[in-house]
Amino acid sequence: MEITAAVVREKFGAFTIDRLELTDPRPDEALVRIVASGMCQTDLHGRDGYYDTPYPAVYGHEGAGVVQAVGNSVTKFAPGDHVVISFPWCGVCPNCRRNMQSHCMKGLDLKMRGTRPDGSTLMRRGGVHEDRLTLARALGATHAINHRGRSDVVAEIRRITGDGVRFSLETSAQPAVFREAVEALIAAGTCVLLGSARSGTEVSFEMPFLQFGRVVRGVIQGESHPQEFIPTLVDFLMQGKMPVERMMTFYPLAEINRAAQDSSRGTAIKPVLRMPN
């Protein structure tokens, strides 16, 4: 079937809206009509060559839509179901069998190669900002520090907290900020790296600082179990406990490059692309 997609044809290239041919779903696949798709920094990193994904490529891993068709071995979904899209996992590797799908040993290839597991393709063509800090405070953050132009971020965190923090999250993938997130920890604290950095990016810490029980670790997809986690998030959303709409800016698909620019500039926290009817 013919679809509309945003295609990147070269490293650092612009998104271009094009008409592509999408293959029919295989027995274990479902076809979903995407209604809206969040734009993540990971998509922009893919565009810019972080993951060695071959070009041309269609990026995107956040989506909400309606099931249009399912293969004959699919039993959990049916046409007409409203669904959200999650990350892929193989289901058979040691980590998947341990119910650790976010650490699927084949996950990188499934997410970054733009193909099915057998290598076949599915389509063919015949930054820490003030408005974000204000919103963070409005959504419940007790303190907000603008990193821009400051060299005393760790000292300020320690001033606010007393001895430092028990947990810190690093989302920028900037080595200097990552080090600060670690240095802000109390003894036996934990820093979790969420940001996606280019291959070869290095960061250094003082070894004695880590010896005091501090833990630095990475995480993928929050180590969540999507079929349990996503319904919980939806429940929170319906109960008004998670006002994500205050963080979203909607764009028509034709304005995907403006969405990417706004995301890079920080004027849009979560750009969401609306698909044409």
CYANA upper distance limits for C-alpha pairs under 8 A (distance plus 0.5 A):
  1 MET  CA     21 GLU  CA      6.00
  1 MET  CA     22 LEU  CA      5.76
  1 MET  CA     23 THR  CA      7.11
  1 MET  CA     24 ASP  CA      7.72
  2 GLU  CA     19 ARG  CA      7.02
  2 GLU  CA     20 LEU  CA      6.07
  2 GLU  CA     21 GLU  CA      5.07
  2 GLU  CA     22 LEU  CA      6.59
  3 ILE  CA     19 ARG  CA      6.11
  3 ILE  CA     20 LEU  CA      5.86
  3 ILE  CA     21 GLU  CA      6.69
  3 ILE  CA     22 LEU  CA      7.10
  4 THR  CA     17 ILE  CA      7.36
  4 THR  CA     18 ASP  CA      6.29
  4 THR  CA     19 ARG  CA      5.27
  4 THR  CA     20 LEU  CA      6.83
  5 ALA  CA     17 ILE  CA      6.20
  5 ALA  CA     18 ASP  CA      6.05
  5 ALA  CA     19 ARG  CA      6.85
  5 ALA  CA     20 LEU  CA      7.37
  5 ALA  CA     58 VAL  CA      7.44
  6 ALA  CA     15 PHE  CA      6.04
  6 ALA  CA     16 THR  CA      5.84
  6 ALA  CA     17 ILE  CA      5.09
  6 ALA  CA     18 ASP  CA      6.83
  6 ALA  CA     58 VAL  CA      6.56
  6 ALA  CA     59 TYR  CA      8.16
  6 ALA  CA    253 LEU  CA      8.15
  6 ALA  CA    256 ILE  CA      8.14
  7 VAL  CA     15 PHE  CA      5.85
  7 VAL  CA     16 THR  CA      5.71
  7 VAL  CA     17 ILE  CA      6.79
  7 VAL  CA     18 ASP  CA      7.25
  7 VAL  CA     56 PRO  CA      7.11
  7 VAL  CA     57 ALA  CA      6.22
  7 VAL  CA     58 VAL  CA      5.48
  7 VAL  CA     59 TYR  CA      8.15
  8 VAL  CA     13 GLY  CA      6.39
  8 VAL  CA     14 ALA  CA      6.65
  8 VAL  CA     15 PHE  CA      5.54
  8 VAL  CA     16 THR  CA      7.05
  8 VAL  CA     47 ARG  CA      7.07
  8 VAL  CA     55 TYR  CA      7.41
  8 VAL  CA     56 PRO  CA      5.97
  8 VAL  CA     57 ALA  CA      5.89
  8 VAL  CA     58 VAL  CA      6.95
  9 ARG  CA     13 GLY  CA      6.84
  9 ARG  CA     14 ALA  CA      8.40
  9 ARG  CA     15 PHE  CA      8.49
  9 ARG  CA     55 TYR  CA      5.89
  9 ARG  CA     56 PRO  CA      4.60
  9 ARG  CA     57 ALA  CA      7.01
 10 GLU  CA     47 ARG  CA      8.24
 10 GLU  CA     55 TYR  CA      6.39
 10 GLU  CA     56 PRO  CA      6.99
 11 LYS  CA     47 ARG  CA      6.55
 11 LYS  CA     48 ASP  CA      5.55
 11 LYS  CA     49 GLY  CA      6.11
 11 LYS  CA     55 TYR  CA      8.25
 12 PHE  CA     47 ARG  CA      6.36
 12 PHE  CA     48 ASP  CA      5.00
 12 PHE  CA     49 GLY  CA      7.80
 13 GLY  CA     47 ARG  CA      7.51
 13 GLY  CA     48 ASP  CA      8.04
 14 ALA  CA    257 ASN  CA      7.11
 15 PHE  CA    256 ILE  CA      7.21
 15 PHE  CA    257 ASN  CA      6.51
 17 ILE  CA    253 LEU  CA      8.18
 17 ILE  CA    254 ALA  CA      6.97
 19 ARG  CA    125 ARG  CA      7.76
 20 LEU  CA    123 MET  CA      6.87
 20 LEU  CA    124 ARG  CA      6.20
 20 LEU  CA    125 ARG  CA      5.37
 20 LEU  CA    126 GLY  CA      7.79
 21 GLU  CA    123 MET  CA      5.98
 21 GLU  CA    124 ARG  CA      5.75
 21 GLU  CA    125 ARG  CA      6.48
 21 GLU  CA    126 GLY  CA      7.94
 22 LEU  CA    122 LEU  CA      6.26
 22 LEU  CA    123 MET  CA      5.13
 22 LEU  CA    124 ARG  CA      7.28
 23 THR  CA    122 LEU  CA      5.94
 23 THR  CA    123 MET  CA      6.87
 24 ASP  CA     31 LEU  CA      8.19
 25 PRO  CA     29 GLU  CA      5.64
 25 PRO  CA     30 ALA  CA      6.31
 25 PRO  CA     31 LEU  CA      6.53
 25 PRO  CA     69 ALA  CA      8.02
 25 PRO  CA     70 VAL  CA      7.12
 25 PRO  CA     71 GLY  CA      6.45
 26 ARG  CA     30 ALA  CA      8.24
 26 ARG  CA     71 GLY  CA      6.01
 27 PRO  CA     70 VAL  CA      7.86
 27 PRO  CA     71 GLY  CA      4.27
 27 PRO  CA     72 ASN  CA      5.50
 27 PRO  CA     73 SER  CA      5.72
 27 PRO  CA     74 VAL  CA      7.40
 28 ASP  CA     70 VAL  CA      8.21
 28 ASP  CA     71 GLY  CA      5.91
 28 ASP  CA     72 ASN  CA      7.63
 28 ASP  CA     73 SER  CA      5.91
 28 ASP  CA     74 VAL  CA      6.07
 29 GLU  CA     70 VAL  CA      6.58
 29 GLU  CA     71 GLY  CA      5.93
 29 GLU  CA     74 VAL  CA      7.39
 30 ALA  CA     67 VAL  CA      7.43
 30 ALA  CA     68 GLN  CA      8.16
 30 ALA  CA     69 ALA  CA      6.36
 30 ALA  CA     70 VAL  CA      4.76
 30 ALA  CA     71 GLY  CA      6.65
 30 ALA  CA     74 VAL  CA      7.96
 30 ALA  CA     77 PHE  CA      8.43
 31 LEU  CA     67 VAL  CA      6.38
 31 LEU  CA     68 GLN  CA      5.99
 31 LEU  CA     69 ALA  CA      5.62
 31 LEU  CA     70 VAL  CA      6.62
 32 VAL  CA     65 GLY  CA      6.60
 32 VAL  CA     66 VAL  CA      5.93
 32 VAL  CA     67 VAL  CA      4.81
 32 VAL  CA     68 GLN  CA      5.95
 32 VAL  CA     69 ALA  CA      7.76
 33 ARG  CA     65 GLY  CA      5.81
 33 ARG  CA     66 VAL  CA      5.76
 33 ARG  CA     67 VAL  CA      6.73
 33 ARG  CA     68 GLN  CA      6.81
 34 ILE  CA     63 GLY  CA      6.79
 34 ILE  CA     64 ALA  CA      6.24
 34 ILE  CA     65 GLY  CA      4.76
 34 ILE  CA     66 VAL  CA      7.22
 34 ILE  CA    275 MET  CA      7.36
 35 VAL  CA     63 GLY  CA      7.95
 35 VAL  CA     64 ALA  CA      6.28
 35 VAL  CA     65 GLY  CA      5.29
 35 VAL  CA     66 VAL  CA      8.02
 35 VAL  CA    274 ARG  CA      6.59
 35 VAL  CA    275 MET  CA      5.87
 36 ALA  CA     63 GLY  CA      6.28
 36 ALA  CA     64 ALA  CA      5.99
 36 ALA  CA     65 GLY  CA      7.40
 36 ALA  CA    272 VAL  CA      6.85
 36 ALA  CA    273 LEU  CA      5.84
 36 ALA  CA    274 ARG  CA      5.06
 36 ALA  CA    275 MET  CA      6.40
 37 SER  CA     60 GLY  CA      7.72
 37 SER  CA     61 HIS  CA      8.31
 37 SER  CA     62 GLU  CA      5.86
 37 SER  CA     63 GLY  CA      4.69
 37 SER  CA     64 ALA  CA      6.86
 37 SER  CA    272 VAL  CA      5.86
 37 SER  CA    273 LEU  CA      5.62
 37 SER  CA    274 ARG  CA      7.30
 38 GLY  CA     60 GLY  CA      8.24
 38 GLY  CA     62 GLU  CA      5.79
 38 GLY  CA     63 GLY  CA      6.88
 38 GLY  CA    270 LYS  CA      7.03
 38 GLY  CA    271 PRO  CA      6.26
 38 GLY  CA    272 VAL  CA      4.65
 38 GLY  CA    273 LEU  CA      6.72
 39 MET  CA     43 ASP  CA      7.12
 39 MET  CA     60 GLY  CA      7.46
 39 MET  CA     62 GLU  CA      7.73
 39 MET  CA    259 ALA  CA      8.41
 39 MET  CA    260 ALA  CA      8.16
 39 MET  CA    270 LYS  CA      6.99
 39 MET  CA    271 PRO  CA      5.78
 39 MET  CA    272 VAL  CA      6.32
 39 MET  CA    273 LEU  CA      7.71
 40 CYS  CA     44 LEU  CA      7.44
 40 CYS  CA     60 GLY  CA      8.27
 40 CYS  CA     62 GLU  CA      8.32
 40 CYS  CA    270 LYS  CA      7.72
 40 CYS  CA    271 PRO  CA      8.30
 41 GLN  CA     45 HIS  CA      6.56
 41 GLN  CA    263 SER  CA      8.40
 42 THR  CA     46 GLY  CA      6.56
 42 THR  CA    196 SER  CA      7.38
 43 ASP  CA     47 ARG  CA      6.76
 43 ASP  CA     59 TYR  CA      6.18
 43 ASP  CA     60 GLY  CA      6.45
 43 ASP  CA     61 HIS  CA      8.40
 44 LEU  CA     48 ASP  CA      6.71
 44 LEU  CA    260 ALA  CA      7.83
 45 HIS  CA     49 GLY  CA      6.83
 45 HIS  CA     50 TYR  CA      5.88
 45 HIS  CA     51 TYR  CA      8.01
 45 HIS  CA    196 SER  CA      8.44
 46 GLY  CA     50 TYR  CA      6.03
 46 GLY  CA     51 TYR  CA      6.36
 46 GLY  CA     52 ASP  CA      8.23
 46 GLY  CA     53 THR  CA      7.29
 46 GLY  CA     59 TYR  CA      7.76
 47 ARG  CA     59 TYR  CA      8.07
 49 GLY  CA     53 THR  CA      7.25
 50 TYR  CA    197 ALA  CA      8.04
 50 TYR  CA    198 ARG  CA      5.59
 50 TYR  CA    199 SER  CA      7.24
 51 TYR  CA    112 MET  CA      7.19
 51 TYR  CA    198 ARG  CA      8.03
 51 TYR  CA    199 SER  CA      8.15
 52 ASP  CA    112 MET  CA      8.35
 53 THR  CA     57 ALA  CA      8.05
 53 THR  CA    112 MET  CA      6.26
 53 THR  CA    113 ARG  CA      5.97
 53 THR  CA    114 GLY  CA      7.74
 54 PRO  CA    113 ARG  CA      7.45
 54 PRO  CA    114 GLY  CA      8.30
 57 ALA  CA    114 GLY  CA      7.55
 58 VAL  CA    114 GLY  CA      8.21
 61 HIS  CA     85 ILE  CA      7.36
 61 HIS  CA     86 SER  CA      7.38
 61 HIS  CA     87 PHE  CA      7.32
 62 GLU  CA     84 VAL  CA      8.10
 62 GLU  CA     85 ILE  CA      6.27
 62 GLU  CA     86 SER  CA      7.27
 63 GLY  CA     84 VAL  CA      6.11
 63 GLY  CA     85 ILE  CA      5.54
 63 GLY  CA     86 SER  CA      8.44
 64 ALA  CA     82 HIS  CA      8.09
 64 ALA  CA     83 VAL  CA      6.38
 64 ALA  CA     84 VAL  CA      4.82
 64 ALA  CA     85 ILE  CA      6.73
 65 GLY  CA     82 HIS  CA      6.34
 65 GLY  CA     83 VAL  CA      6.08
 65 GLY  CA     84 VAL  CA      6.84
 66 VAL  CA     79 PRO  CA      7.96
 66 VAL  CA     80 GLY  CA      6.32
 66 VAL  CA     81 ASP  CA      6.12
 66 VAL  CA     82 HIS  CA      5.04
 66 VAL  CA     83 VAL  CA      6.46
 67 VAL  CA     77 PHE  CA      8.09
 67 VAL  CA     78 ALA  CA      7.09
 67 VAL  CA     79 PRO  CA      5.28
 67 VAL  CA     80 GLY  CA      5.81
 67 VAL  CA     81 ASP  CA      5.85
 67 VAL  CA     82 HIS  CA      6.98
 67 VAL  CA     83 VAL  CA      7.58
 68 GLN  CA     78 ALA  CA      8.43
 68 GLN  CA     79 PRO  CA      5.35
 68 GLN  CA     80 GLY  CA      6.87
 69 ALA  CA     78 ALA  CA      7.55
 69 ALA  CA     79 PRO  CA      5.77
 70 VAL  CA     74 VAL  CA      6.67
 70 VAL  CA     77 PHE  CA      7.82
 70 VAL  CA     78 ALA  CA      7.00
 70 VAL  CA     79 PRO  CA      7.42
 77 PHE  CA     81 ASP  CA      7.10
 86 SER  CA    226 PRO  CA      7.16
 87 PHE  CA    102 SER  CA      8.31
 87 PHE  CA    111 LYS  CA      7.84
 87 PHE  CA    221 GLN  CA      8.24
 88 PRO  CA    107 GLY  CA      7.05
 88 PRO  CA    110 LEU  CA      6.94
 88 PRO  CA    111 LYS  CA      7.15
 89 TRP  CA     96 CYS  CA      7.83
 89 TRP  CA    101 GLN  CA      6.32
 89 TRP  CA    102 SER  CA      7.79
 89 TRP  CA    104 CYS  CA      6.10
 89 TRP  CA    106 LYS  CA      7.49
 89 TRP  CA    107 GLY  CA      6.02
 89 TRP  CA    110 LEU  CA      7.67
 90 CYS  CA     96 CYS  CA      7.59
 90 CYS  CA    104 CYS  CA      7.16
 90 CYS  CA    106 LYS  CA      6.94
 90 CYS  CA    107 GLY  CA      7.61
 90 CYS  CA    110 LEU  CA      8.49
 91 GLY  CA     96 CYS  CA      5.54
 91 GLY  CA     97 ARG  CA      7.14
 91 GLY  CA    101 GLN  CA      7.78
 91 GLY  CA    104 CYS  CA      8.25
 92 VAL  CA     96 CYS  CA      6.34
 92 VAL  CA     97 ARG  CA      6.53
 93 CYS  CA     97 ARG  CA      6.71
 93 CYS  CA    104 CYS  CA      7.19
 93 CYS  CA    105 MET  CA      6.82
 93 CYS  CA    106 LYS  CA      8.13
 94 PRO  CA     98 ARG  CA      6.84
 94 PRO  CA    105 MET  CA      8.25
 95 ASN  CA     99 ASN  CA      7.02
 95 ASN  CA    100 MET  CA      5.63
 95 ASN  CA    101 GLN  CA      6.96
 95 ASN  CA    103 HIS  CA      6.78
 95 ASN  CA    104 CYS  CA      6.13
 95 ASN  CA    105 MET  CA      7.29
 96 CYS  CA    100 MET  CA      5.60
 96 CYS  CA    101 GLN  CA      5.21
 96 CYS  CA    103 HIS  CA      7.95
 96 CYS  CA    104 CYS  CA      6.15
 99 ASN  CA    225 HIS  CA      8.35
100 MET  CA    104 CYS  CA      7.33
100 MET  CA    223 GLU  CA      7.42
100 MET  CA    225 HIS  CA      8.21
101 GLN  CA    223 GLU  CA      7.97
101 GLN  CA    224 SER  CA      8.34
101 GLN  CA    225 HIS  CA      7.52
102 SER  CA    107 GLY  CA      8.16
102 SER  CA    220 ILE  CA      6.29
102 SER  CA    221 GLN  CA      6.37
102 SER  CA    222 GLY  CA      8.03
102 SER  CA    223 GLU  CA      5.58
102 SER  CA    224 SER  CA      7.09
102 SER  CA    225 HIS  CA      8.13
103 HIS  CA    107 GLY  CA      7.47
103 HIS  CA    220 ILE  CA      7.32
103 HIS  CA    223 GLU  CA      7.82
106 LYS  CA    110 LEU  CA      6.76
107 GLY  CA    111 LYS  CA      6.52
108 LEU  CA    112 MET  CA      6.24
108 LEU  CA    113 ARG  CA      8.36
109 ASP  CA    113 ARG  CA      5.82
109 ASP  CA    117 PRO  CA      8.32
110 LEU  CA    114 GLY  CA      7.86
110 LEU  CA    115 THR  CA      7.62
110 LEU  CA    116 ARG  CA      7.42
110 LEU  CA    117 PRO  CA      6.88
114 GLY  CA    121 THR  CA      7.45
115 THR  CA    119 GLY  CA      5.79
115 THR  CA    120 SER  CA      5.95
115 THR  CA    121 THR  CA      5.17
115 THR  CA    122 LEU  CA      7.11
116 ARG  CA    120 SER  CA      5.86
116 ARG  CA    121 THR  CA      6.76
116 ARG  CA    122 LEU  CA      7.86
127 GLY  CA    172 SER  CA      7.65
127 GLY  CA    264 SER  CA      7.47
127 GLY  CA    265 ARG  CA      7.39
127 GLY  CA    266 GLY  CA      6.11
128 VAL  CA    146 ASN  CA      7.29
128 VAL  CA    147 HIS  CA      6.67
128 VAL  CA    148 ARG  CA      7.98
128 VAL  CA    172 SER  CA      7.84
129 HIS  CA    133 LEU  CA      6.87
129 HIS  CA    146 ASN  CA      7.47
129 HIS  CA    266 GLY  CA      6.83
130 GLU  CA    134 THR  CA      6.73
130 GLU  CA    146 ASN  CA      7.46
131 ASP  CA    135 LEU  CA      6.74
131 ASP  CA    267 THR  CA      8.34
132 ARG  CA    136 ALA  CA      6.56
132 ARG  CA    266 GLY  CA      8.49
132 ARG  CA    269 ILE  CA      7.88
133 LEU  CA    137 ARG  CA      6.80
133 LEU  CA    144 ALA  CA      6.38
133 LEU  CA    145 ILE  CA      8.10
133 LEU  CA    146 ASN  CA      7.98
134 THR  CA    138 ALA  CA      6.82
135 LEU  CA    139 LEU  CA      6.61
136 ALA  CA    140 GLY  CA      6.89
136 ALA  CA    141 ALA  CA      5.89
136 ALA  CA    144 ALA  CA      7.98
137 ARG  CA    141 ALA  CA      5.02
137 ARG  CA    142 THR  CA      6.85
137 ARG  CA    143 HIS  CA      7.46
137 ARG  CA    144 ALA  CA      7.48
145 ILE  CA    153 VAL  CA      8.02
146 ASN  CA    150 ARG  CA      8.18
147 HIS  CA    151 SER  CA      8.47
147 HIS  CA    153 VAL  CA      7.19
152 ASP  CA    156 GLU  CA      6.57
153 VAL  CA    157 ILE  CA      6.71
153 VAL  CA    180 GLU  CA      8.01
154 VAL  CA    158 ARG  CA      6.70
154 VAL  CA    180 GLU  CA      6.58
154 VAL  CA    181 ALA  CA      8.29
154 VAL  CA    183 GLU  CA      7.24
154 VAL  CA    184 ALA  CA      5.91
155 ALA  CA    159 ARG  CA      6.55
156 GLU  CA    160 ILE  CA      6.72
157 ILE  CA    161 THR  CA      6.57
157 ILE  CA    164 GLY  CA      6.93
157 ILE  CA    165 VAL  CA      8.39
157 ILE  CA    184 ALA  CA      7.16
158 ARG  CA    162 GLY  CA      5.73
158 ARG  CA    163 ASP  CA      5.97
158 ARG  CA    164 GLY  CA      5.17
158 ARG  CA    165 VAL  CA      8.23
158 ARG  CA    184 ALA  CA      7.26
159 ARG  CA    163 ASP  CA      8.20
161 THR  CA    165 VAL  CA      7.15
163 ASP  CA    186 ILE  CA      6.51
164 GLY  CA    184 ALA  CA      5.77
164 GLY  CA    185 LEU  CA      5.62
164 GLY  CA    186 ILE  CA      5.36
165 VAL  CA    184 ALA  CA      6.62
165 VAL  CA    185 LEU  CA      5.32
165 VAL  CA    186 ILE  CA      6.04
165 VAL  CA    189 GLY  CA      7.42
166 ARG  CA    185 LEU  CA      6.29
166 ARG  CA    186 ILE  CA      6.26
166 ARG  CA    187 ALA  CA      8.45
166 ARG  CA    188 ALA  CA      7.93
166 ARG  CA    189 GLY  CA      4.89
166 ARG  CA    190 THR  CA      6.77
167 PHE  CA    185 LEU  CA      7.30
167 PHE  CA    189 GLY  CA      6.24
167 PHE  CA    190 THR  CA      5.46
167 PHE  CA    191 CYS  CA      6.21
167 PHE  CA    192 VAL  CA      8.26
168 SER  CA    181 ALA  CA      6.46
168 SER  CA    182 VAL  CA      7.85
168 SER  CA    184 ALA  CA      8.26
168 SER  CA    185 LEU  CA      7.67
168 SER  CA    190 THR  CA      7.01
168 SER  CA    191 CYS  CA      5.18
168 SER  CA    192 VAL  CA      6.81
169 LEU  CA    181 ALA  CA      7.48
169 LEU  CA    191 CYS  CA      6.26
169 LEU  CA    192 VAL  CA      5.42
169 LEU  CA    193 LEU  CA      6.51
169 LEU  CA    194 LEU  CA      7.26
170 GLU  CA    177 VAL  CA      7.81
170 GLU  CA    178 PHE  CA      6.25
170 GLU  CA    181 ALA  CA      6.83
170 GLU  CA    191 CYS  CA      7.84
170 GLU  CA    192 VAL  CA      6.76
170 GLU  CA    193 LEU  CA      5.41
170 GLU  CA    194 LEU  CA      6.18
170 GLU  CA    195 GLY  CA      6.73
171 THR  CA    193 LEU  CA      7.08
171 THR  CA    194 LEU  CA      5.40
171 THR  CA    195 GLY  CA      4.60
171 THR  CA    196 SER  CA      8.31
172 SER  CA    177 VAL  CA      7.85
172 SER  CA    178 PHE  CA      8.36
172 SER  CA    194 LEU  CA      8.31
172 SER  CA    195 GLY  CA      5.55
172 SER  CA    196 SER  CA      8.12
173 ALA  CA    177 VAL  CA      8.11
173 ALA  CA    178 PHE  CA      7.36
173 ALA  CA    193 LEU  CA      8.24
173 ALA  CA    194 LEU  CA      8.02
173 ALA  CA    195 GLY  CA      4.80
173 ALA  CA    196 SER  CA      6.08
173 ALA  CA    197 ALA  CA      5.62
174 GLN  CA    178 PHE  CA      6.58
174 GLN  CA    197 ALA  CA      8.08
175 PRO  CA    179 ARG  CA      6.71
175 PRO  CA    201 THR  CA      8.19
175 PRO  CA    202 GLU  CA      7.36
175 PRO  CA    203 VAL  CA      5.68
176 ALA  CA    180 GLU  CA      6.90
176 ALA  CA    203 VAL  CA      8.01
177 VAL  CA    181 ALA  CA      6.69
178 PHE  CA    182 VAL  CA      6.96
178 PHE  CA    193 LEU  CA      8.10
178 PHE  CA    203 VAL  CA      8.10
179 ARG  CA    183 GLU  CA      6.63
179 ARG  CA    203 VAL  CA      7.56
179 ARG  CA    204 SER  CA      7.57
179 ARG  CA    205 PHE  CA      7.02
180 GLU  CA    184 ALA  CA      6.56
181 ALA  CA    185 LEU  CA      7.60
181 ALA  CA    191 CYS  CA      7.11
182 VAL  CA    190 THR  CA      8.26
182 VAL  CA    191 CYS  CA      6.27
182 VAL  CA    216 VAL  CA      7.85
183 GLU  CA    209 PHE  CA      8.43
185 LEU  CA    189 GLY  CA      5.75
185 LEU  CA    190 THR  CA      7.40
185 LEU  CA    191 CYS  CA      7.87
185 LEU  CA    214 ARG  CA      7.79
186 ILE  CA    214 ARG  CA      8.06
187 ALA  CA    212 PHE  CA      5.90
187 ALA  CA    213 GLY  CA      6.31
187 ALA  CA    214 ARG  CA      6.22
188 ALA  CA    212 PHE  CA      6.81
188 ALA  CA    213 GLY  CA      4.65
188 ALA  CA    214 ARG  CA      4.89
188 ALA  CA    215 VAL  CA      7.38
189 GLY  CA    213 GLY  CA      7.61
189 GLY  CA    214 ARG  CA      5.45
189 GLY  CA    215 VAL  CA      6.77
190 THR  CA    214 ARG  CA      6.29
190 THR  CA    215 VAL  CA      5.07
190 THR  CA    216 VAL  CA      6.36
190 THR  CA    217 ARG  CA      8.17
191 CYS  CA    214 ARG  CA      8.45
191 CYS  CA    215 VAL  CA      6.74
191 CYS  CA    216 VAL  CA      5.41
191 CYS  CA    217 ARG  CA      6.97
192 VAL  CA    216 VAL  CA      6.53
192 VAL  CA    217 ARG  CA      5.61
192 VAL  CA    218 GLY  CA      5.93
192 VAL  CA    219 VAL  CA      7.33
193 LEU  CA    216 VAL  CA      8.11
193 LEU  CA    217 ARG  CA      6.73
193 LEU  CA    218 GLY  CA      5.21
193 LEU  CA    219 VAL  CA      7.00
194 LEU  CA    218 GLY  CA      7.06
194 LEU  CA    219 VAL  CA      6.74
194 LEU  CA    220 ILE  CA      7.84
197 ALA  CA    201 THR  CA      6.87
205 PHE  CA    209 PHE  CA      8.03
205 PHE  CA    210 LEU  CA      8.20
206 GLU  CA    210 LEU  CA      7.41
207 MET  CA    211 GLN  CA      7.01
208 PRO  CA    212 PHE  CA      7.72
209 PHE  CA    214 ARG  CA      8.09
210 LEU  CA    214 ARG  CA      5.58
210 LEU  CA    215 VAL  CA      7.65
219 VAL  CA    223 GLU  CA      7.01
224 SER  CA    229 PHE  CA      6.81
225 HIS  CA    229 PHE  CA      6.18
226 PRO  CA    230 ILE  CA      5.88
227 GLN  CA    231 PRO  CA      7.39
228 GLU  CA    232 THR  CA      7.08
229 PHE  CA    233 LEU  CA      6.83
230 ILE  CA    234 VAL  CA      6.71
231 PRO  CA    235 ASP  CA      6.66
232 THR  CA    236 PHE  CA      6.84
233 LEU  CA    237 LEU  CA      6.64
233 LEU  CA    242 MET  CA      8.39
234 VAL  CA    238 MET  CA      6.65
235 ASP  CA    239 GLN  CA      6.65
236 PHE  CA    240 GLY  CA      6.80
236 PHE  CA    241 LYS  CA      5.56
236 PHE  CA    242 MET  CA      6.24
237 LEU  CA    241 LYS  CA      6.31
237 LEU  CA    242 MET  CA      5.48
237 LEU  CA    243 PRO  CA      7.22
237 LEU  CA    244 VAL  CA      8.23
243 PRO  CA    247 MET  CA      8.32
244 VAL  CA    248 MET  CA      7.17
247 MET  CA    268 ALA  CA      8.23
247 MET  CA    269 ILE  CA      6.16
247 MET  CA    270 LYS  CA      6.41
248 MET  CA    268 ALA  CA      7.66
248 MET  CA    269 ILE  CA      6.88
248 MET  CA    270 LYS  CA      5.26
248 MET  CA    271 PRO  CA      6.29
248 MET  CA    272 VAL  CA      7.00
249 THR  CA    268 ALA  CA      6.62
249 THR  CA    269 ILE  CA      7.95
249 THR  CA    270 LYS  CA      6.74
249 THR  CA    271 PRO  CA      5.46
249 THR  CA    272 VAL  CA      6.51
250 PHE  CA    271 PRO  CA      6.47
250 PHE  CA    272 VAL  CA      5.34
250 PHE  CA    273 LEU  CA      6.42
250 PHE  CA    274 ARG  CA      7.27
251 TYR  CA    255 GLU  CA      6.63
251 TYR  CA    256 ILE  CA      7.55
251 TYR  CA    259 ALA  CA      7.20
251 TYR  CA    271 PRO  CA      7.58
251 TYR  CA    272 VAL  CA      6.65
251 TYR  CA    273 LEU  CA      5.47
251 TYR  CA    274 ARG  CA      6.49
252 PRO  CA    256 ILE  CA      7.66
252 PRO  CA    273 LEU  CA      6.08
252 PRO  CA    274 ARG  CA      5.39
252 PRO  CA    275 MET  CA      6.99
252 PRO  CA    276 PRO  CA      7.82
253 LEU  CA    273 LEU  CA      5.84
253 LEU  CA    274 ARG  CA      6.20
253 LEU  CA    275 MET  CA      6.19
253 LEU  CA    276 PRO  CA      7.58
255 GLU  CA    259 ALA  CA      6.89
256 ILE  CA    260 ALA  CA      6.71
256 ILE  CA    273 LEU  CA      7.54
257 ASN  CA    261 GLN  CA      6.72
258 ARG  CA    262 ASP  CA      6.55
259 ALA  CA    263 SER  CA      6.60
259 ALA  CA    268 ALA  CA      8.10
259 ALA  CA    271 PRO  CA      6.41
260 ALA  CA    264 SER  CA      6.73
260 ALA  CA    271 PRO  CA      8.27
261 GLN  CA    265 ARG  CA      6.60
262 ASP  CA    266 GLY  CA      6.43
262 ASP  CA    267 THR  CA      5.63
262 ASP  CA    268 ALA  CA      5.80
262 ASP  CA    271 PRO  CA      8.45
263 SER  CA    267 THR  CA      6.73
263 SER  CA    268 ALA  CA      5.51
263 SER  CA    269 ILE  CA      6.83
263 SER  CA    270 LYS  CA      7.66
263 SER  CA    271 PRO  CA      7.21
